[in-house]
Amino acid sequence: MVLTPQQLDAIMPDASQLYSDEPEMESSLHYMQLLLLVTCLEWLWRERNDYFIGANLTIYFSRQQLRNRDFRGPDFFLIKQTQKHPRNSWVVWEEDGKYPNLIIELLSTSTADTDRNLKKNLYQDRFHTPEYFYFSPDTLEFAGFRLVGSEYQDITSNANGWRWSQELDLYLGIDSGKLRYFTTEGVLVPTPEEAALQTQLELQQQTLELEQQSLELQQQTLELEQERQRAERLAERLRSLGMDVD
């Protein structure tokens, strides 16, 4: 049976009316950590338009969820192979049934138990999200899980304490008390400000090197001129003695 648009609307509400309904971040520390995760990945993937990052944004996935007002908005989630444009919320049935490829929760005193258990089970059993990480900006507790079959398995950390994300093709690890991204070569993925500063430092270094090369060239030119003058004086002296220097 083919449903009419009116019947479809009765089953699922208009997605344009579904706005995010998430509480404020626990603290400025949590907000800055979330901003760091978003801006660094946005900068690294600045040439790409095939993904969406949700930051403290509600994911709507069923009519029953709406009826129960059982909202579940991860602090950070990544959807791949989708269009990159602003959204008021992530509505699964309006997005070809896509669920997050990766979720990161920022633990706090009020949410830690939920993030470690209830949300983890939801992301495992309902969302089937391939990778789930959580991190506490307060205690630096950090864990990562990858979906193997139908259950999450711990992602083993390397010698640096970093955990590899297949979905990001990056490591996630703690640096200076913050959760950061690292490349396969172990290079920290910068913020736009850090990248700009690094570029400025590199330009300054290049300028210093050019100035040093210029000074060395001037010194070489001076030495050549002094050598030429010595040669002319010697030639003049030999001529005064009646010798044909030519």
C-alpha positions in Angstrom: 0.0 0.0 0.0 1.3 3.4 -1.0 0.8 6.0 1.8 -0.3 9.5 1.0 1.7 12.6 2.1 -0.9 13.2 4.8 -0.6 9.6 6.1 3.2 10.0 6.1 2.9 13.2 8.1 0.7 11.5 10.6 3.3 8.8 11.1 6.3 11.1 11.3 6.1 14.8 12.1 7.5 17.6 9.9 11.2 17.5 10.4 11.3 21.3 9.9 9.5 21.6 13.3 11.9 19.4 15.2 14.4 21.7 16.8 17.2 20.5 19.1 16.2 20.2 22.7 19.4 19.8 24.6 20.5 21.4 27.9 23.4 23.8 28.1 26.9 22.3 28.5 27.9 21.5 32.1 30.7 24.1 32.3 32.9 26.4 30.2 35.5 23.6 30.3 33.1 21.3 28.6 32.1 24.0 26.1 35.7 24.7 25.2 36.4 21.0 24.8 33.5 20.6 22.4 34.5 23.7 20.4 38.0 22.2 20.1 36.7 18.9 18.7 34.5 20.7 16.2 37.0 23.4 15.0 40.0 21.1 14.6 38.1 18.5 12.5 36.5 21.3 10.5 39.9 22.8 9.8 41.4 19.4 8.8 38.5 18.6 6.5 38.1 22.1 5.2 38.2 20.9 1.5 35.4 18.3 2.1 31.6 18.7 1.9 30.5 15.2 2.5 30.0 15.1 6.3 28.0 16.7 9.1 29.2 17.4 12.7 26.6 17.7 15.4 27.5 19.6 18.5 25.1 19.2 21.5 22.4 18.5 18.9 19.3 16.3 19.4 19.0 13.2 17.2 15.4 12.3 16.5 15.0 8.6 15.5 11.5 7.5 16.2 7.9 8.5 16.8 8.0 6.7 20.1 11.0 8.7 21.2 9.0 11.9 20.5 6.0 10.6 22.4 8.2 9.8 25.4 10.3 13.0 25.0 13.2 10.6 25.3 15.7 12.9 23.6 19.2 11.8 23.0 21.7 14.4 21.9 25.3 13.4 21.9 27.8 16.1 22.8 29.6 15.4 19.5 28.7 13.2 16.6 29.9 12.7 13.1 27.8 11.6 10.1 29.8 10.7 6.9 28.6 10.6 3.3 26.0 13.2 3.7 25.6 16.9 2.7 27.3 19.5 4.8 24.8 22.2 5.7 23.3 23.6 8.9 20.5 21.7 10.6 18.2 22.5 13.5 18.5 18.8 14.6 19.4 15.5 13.1 16.2 13.7 12.0 17.1 10.2 11.0 14.0 9.5 8.8 14.7 12.7 6.8 18.4 11.7 6.3 18.1 8.4 4.5 18.0 6.6 7.8 21.6 7.6 8.7 22.9 7.3 12.2 26.2 8.7 13.5 29.4 7.0 12.4 31.1 8.3 15.5 30.0 9.7 18.8 32.0 11.4 21.6 30.4 12.2 25.0 31.9 14.6 27.5 31.4 13.2 31.0 30.3 15.3 33.8 29.2 14.6 37.4 25.5 14.6 36.4 25.8 12.6 33.1 28.8 10.2 33.6 26.7 7.2 34.6 24.2 7.7 31.8 27.0 8.2 29.2 28.9 5.0 30.4 25.8 2.8 30.4 22.4 4.0 29.1 23.8 6.0 26.2 26.4 3.5 25.4 23.8 0.8 25.1 21.6 3.0 22.9 24.4 3.8 20.6 25.4 0.1 20.4 21.9 -1.5 20.1 19.7 1.1 18.4 22.1 3.5 16.5 24.7 0.8 15.7 27.3 3.6 15.7 30.6 2.1 14.7 32.7 4.0 17.3 31.9 5.6 20.6 34.3 7.5 22.8 33.8 9.4 26.1 36.1 11.8 27.9 35.9 13.8 31.1 37.4 17.3 30.9 37.5 17.3 34.7 39.2 13.9 35.6 40.6 13.1 32.1 38.9 9.7 32.1 39.0 8.5 28.5 37.7 5.4 26.9 36.9 4.2 23.3 34.8 1.4 21.9 34.4 -0.1 18.4 31.4 -2.1 17.3 32.4 -5.7 16.7 29.5 -7.7 15.5 26.7 -6.4 17.7 28.7 -5.4 20.7 31.2 -2.6 21.6 34.7 -3.8 22.3 37.4 -1.6 23.9 39.8 0.2 21.6 43.3 -0.5 22.9 45.4 2.6 23.5 48.9 2.9 22.2 52.1 3.8 24.1 51.0 7.5 24.2 47.5 6.6 25.5 45.9 7.4 22.2 43.1 5.4 20.6 42.8 4.9 16.9 39.6 5.9 15.2 38.9 4.1 11.9 36.0 6.5 11.2 38.2 9.6 11.5 41.5 7.9 10.3 43.0 9.7 13.2 44.1 9.0 16.8 42.2 10.5 19.7 44.3 11.3 22.7 44.9 13.7 25.6 47.3 16.6 25.2 47.6 19.3 27.9 44.4 18.2 29.5 42.3 18.3 26.3 41.1 15.6 24.0 42.8 16.2 20.6 43.2 14.6 17.2 46.6 13.2 16.0 47.5 12.0 12.5 49.0 8.6 11.7 52.4 10.3 12.0 51.6 11.5 15.5 51.2 15.1 14.5 48.7 17.2 16.5 45.8 18.4 14.4 45.8 22.2 15.1 43.0 24.6 15.7 42.7 27.3 12.9 44.4 29.7 15.3 47.3 27.3 16.0 47.6 26.6 12.2 47.8 30.3 11.5 50.4 30.8 14.2 52.4 27.9 12.9 52.2 29.4 9.4 53.4 32.8 10.7 56.3 31.1 12.6 57.3 29.3 9.5 57.2 32.5 7.4 59.3 34.2 10.1 61.8 31.3 10.0 61.9 31.5 6.2 62.4 35.3 6.4 65.3 34.8 8.8 66.8 32.1 6.6 66.6 34.4 3.6 68.1 37.3 5.5 71.0 35.0 6.6 71.5 33.9 3.1 71.5 37.5 2.0 74.2 38.4 4.6 76.3 35.4 3.5 76.0 36.5 -0.1 77.0 40.0 0.8 80.0 38.6 2.7 81.0 36.5 -0.2 80.6 39.5 -2.6 82.8 41.6 -0.2 85.5 38.9 -0.1 85.5 38.6 -3.9 85.8 42.4 -4.2 88.7 42.4 -1.7 90.4 39.6 -3.6 89.9 41.5 -6.9 91.5 44.6 -5.4 94.5 42.5 -4.1 94.9 41.0 -7.5 94.9 44.5 -9.1 97.5 45.8 -6.6 99.7 42.8 -7.3 99.4 43.3 -11.0 100.2 47.0 -10.7 103.3 46.2 -8.7 104.5 43.7 -11.2 104.0 46.2 -14.0 106.1 48.7 -12.1 108.9 46.1 -12.1 108.7 45.9 -15.8 106.8 42.5 -15.9 104.1 41.8 -18.5 101.3 40.5 -16.3 99.0 40.1 -19.3 
